[in-house]
Structure formats: C-alpha cells, structure tokens
Amino acid sequence: MVGGLQTIEVKLEPAHSGWRLDRALAAAVPTLSRERLKALIRTGAVEAAGTAVRDPATKVKGSEHFRLHVPEPEPAHNEPQDIPLPIVFEDPHLLVVDKPAGLVVHPAAGNRDGTLVNALLHHCGTSLSGIGGVARPGIVHRIDKDTSGLLVVAKTDVAHEGLARQFAAHSIDRRYLAIVSGVPKTSGGTIDAPLARSSANRKKIAIVEGSRGKRAVTHWKRLELLSDSALVECSLETGRTHQVRVHMASIGHPLLGDPVYGRSRAHRELLKSLGFQRQALHAAELGFTHPVTKHRLSFSSGMPADMQELFNQLRV
C-alpha cells in the first residue's frame, strides 16, 4: 500500500482472449466486483505497459499484464444501530447471520438505515472488512430483503478475499427452501438459463439470450406435494440476483407471495388471511471452507414462523 493506494499486478490467461477487460479482471481478481473494476478503469486506475486503459469494454488479447491502483476504502458513512442480530456463528474472522425477512442487507436509496450493515457496524465496531471500495461493509454476498436465512459476513480482509474466491469458484453450498405455485410434474431438474436486468423493466431480472446475460444454474428438487403447490429445495450453482425466483417462474412454478414474478390467484385469499406478504423463500443451508482455518463449515436454519405457517396450511 503506497500513498493510500494498493497496487495489484494481474496476468491474464490465454483463455481470457476476446473477453471484455472488466470481465477478465473480475475473473482474475474475485475480491473486486465487476462494477468496482469498471469504475477503476474509467478513472484511469488500470494500466497496461504504463498506459491507462479507460474503456471497460476493451477486448483483451490474453497473456497480458495489467496493473491496478486501488484506493483505500472510503468511509461507509453508515450509522451503527442497535438492531437485533441473529448470529449462529462468530469468530475473529467472520460471522454467519440468520437474516429475518424484511431486513435489507446494505443501505441504498430508500433504505439508508435499519439495515444489516447498520446492525453489523454496531455489533462489530471497526472490525468489518473493507474490500469493495467502501470501508467496513463486510458483505460478501446478499439475499433479497424479503428472503430469510443464512448469510456469511467477513470481519477481516483475509476472510473476505477467501470467501470471495469460493463464491467465484462456485464452491459455496447454498440450499434454499421455497414454496411454489402449482405441482411440478417431475421430481426435480436443472435450470441453466442466463440472467440479466430486464430491458423492459430495470427493477426486474429476466432470462436473456446471448452474451448479455450471466450464466445462472439452479438445481431443484421437489420435497413435498401441497395443495396446488409444492415445497421444493433449490441448490445454487451460481448466485445471481433473484435467481431462484426467476428460474422457478420460468418453468411455470413461481414462488408463492412473490410480488414481482408470481402473483398466484389460486392462493391469494390464503396469503391475505395469513398476512404473508413476501416470496416464500428461505436460505436454509450454507456451507463453505473457513478461509483462515481451512475447516469445512456447514449451517442450517429451519423455516421461519411465517413460512412454516403457510406450509402447514397448504399440506394436503
């Protein structure tokens, strides 16, 4: 670290030939997100042979060397808040949280406080990692506001880097429980369909063709038949925004309660009577290799009360 800058030397592989620069660097340096790398490129912080490369769409030739100048993380400017935090595991390097539905993970427009990050800042103080351009967020991955379940948070940069590499390598075990509309005719299957922001509605994710989409793979299994619905388990090979919600809707079985991808008329009255106002999705299992101790860790979380009540009402 010199003058507030971290210098990272990157050698791209021949396999990266023809890739966009931001995509190739994101593959080579998984601790930096593609959006973060785009911003660095545009500000001249990425050099090839001593010359700044400012276009993220630059095609790489493969076997090229790049030098990244990454500024120290900026203060997050988030207020620590004493919000109840259901912690299922914690050590000096990381913690695992069982996030309740309704809790936003990271502050954004419309949700500046009352988030998981605000709670973490209160709980951890200055110990959260600062990778990603903002000091002390600790967030390695996210789940939707109205999805409940397990989430791992990094407390140190070493833990953040190690976890980020596992997510990039798809070696994290993530299993979700979902209650879907309709009864799947088969016992399970695999959905391999790339996802991207919908061109018609930027708030939605859609299955897209061609290079615009990011590869997304969901393995699903029918666990129990319910009344015009089913409990399914979804294992993620990749972790894209809204992946389970979009993929299950694409095969005709949207999640019950999903306000964006699935409004089921068949269960509208039941959902209303129960006051169930979210997608029926719960991150039930999380497994990874501890980035420091190298021990394999596995965690599980039972269905929260609201989803369990919905499940009980739907049992045939």
Protein Blocks (a to p, Z undefined) as FASTA:
>chain_A
ZZhiacddddddfklgoiafklmmmmmmmmbcfklmmmmmmnopaceehiacfbfklcce
bjiacdddddddddekiacdddddddfbdcfkbccddddehiafbdcehiaghilklmmm
mmnommbccehhiahklpabdcdfklgcdddddfbfklmmmmmmmmmnopaccdddddde
hjdfbfbdcddddddddfklmkbccddehjkbccdddddddfbdcehiacdddddfbdce
hklmmmmmmnopacehiaklmccfklmmmmmmnopabdcdddfbccdddfklopacdddd
dddfklmmmmmmmpZZ
